Amino acid sequence: MNANLAHVLVVDDDDRLRDLLGKFLSDHDFMVVTAAAAADAREKMKTLSFDIIVLDLMMPGESGLDFAEDFRRHSDVPILMLTAMGEPEDRIDGLQRGADDYLVKPFEPQELLLRINNILRRTPMPGSPLPDVRMGEVLFQPERGELSRAGEPIRLTDVEASLLHALAQRAGEILSREELIELTGASGGGRAVDVQVTRLRRKIEQNPKLPRYLRTVRGKGYVLRPD
């Protein structure tokens, strides 16, 4: 992977360090998004995709270890864990819970850069970006999470953007409610998915009651069939 194209998520509750890391990596041609906690990181990941996560271990609420373990159940995006705990058993625990590498604080920014580049060199090149999805006058740009009709923007909530992205990523494929919940991290069960689909249809379809693009497949789920 070309590091100059890499999208990095920095998760750290230390405002000063988070800002410093964001600026340092941006100055070295990375695209950087920062988050102050695990919950904040999850919100960012609903609408954005990342090539690597730089994750603090000790955070209030959900720790970096717990976040990494949960995240690793459904994603292979590499994690570089930052921690002040440098004992061998701490590093082993971090690696067992999902981290790909481990950097002990305090550290030299240049070492962080080298470790990120080493991880990215080992990481397979991702597939091509999702193409824009056209549905009549409506255009969805998955990489931006933006929807428009005849050039006029249509506001999407984070959940709607995440759901539409998941459907666009597997356009033409029937996705069950359970699969959509897993892909988007949506809460509220299958009924919540139904509600979001209804809202999306109002923004996409000329006649939401007779949908042409976002269709229901009885007993199976939903499928997006763009032009």
Phi, psi and omega in degrees: 000139176283115183300332181295342179258000189285142179253118187249134171253118178258120182242111182202135181279351178278107185303315183296311181296319180300316180292320179297316180295319179300315180292316182299313181290324176297321179294341178255029168073020171268151168271124190236134169236140181244154178219145185268348182199171181300317181297319178297319179299318181297322178297317180297322184284349177293329185239352181234149175251148184232154178265337179201149177242127173260113196235124174286140181282313185264105177225150176295152183077233179285124182284165176299325178297313180295319178299313182299317181297316179292316181298321184293343178292337185227008180211146177256008179301128184293150181236126170256116186264135177252136181201153172273355182265107189251010179291149181307320182293330177292317179295318179298317179299316179298317179293322179292332184272359173129353179287147176266334178206168192218126180233124185271134175281147352284154181222161176278132178307325180296326177292320176302315180300316180296319180293319177299313181297322178295318178296316182294328177294332179274350186267130179301146178297130179292163178293170180300150177303149178297134178289161175298147183249121181253133178227086186065234179279353183267136179234128175247128178252097187302321184292337178257344184068032185246140179238140179213156175235118182051039177087349180268127183295144175243124183290132174244139169287166178301319181293318179297316179297318179296317180295315181294324177297315180297318179292320180292324180297331180233046180304137181086354181251134179284127179244128178288165177300321180296318178295320180293324176297316181294319183288328186255344185072018182294148177250163177104358176077190185300324180298322178296323176297316179302318180296317181293322177297317179300318179294319178297320180300324179296334182266339185257313192274146171291321176233095184301336180281341175233072187294138178262326188257312181259097191254151172268133173250106190307129177079357184236318181148223184230155177217139175260123180238085181287173178298000000 
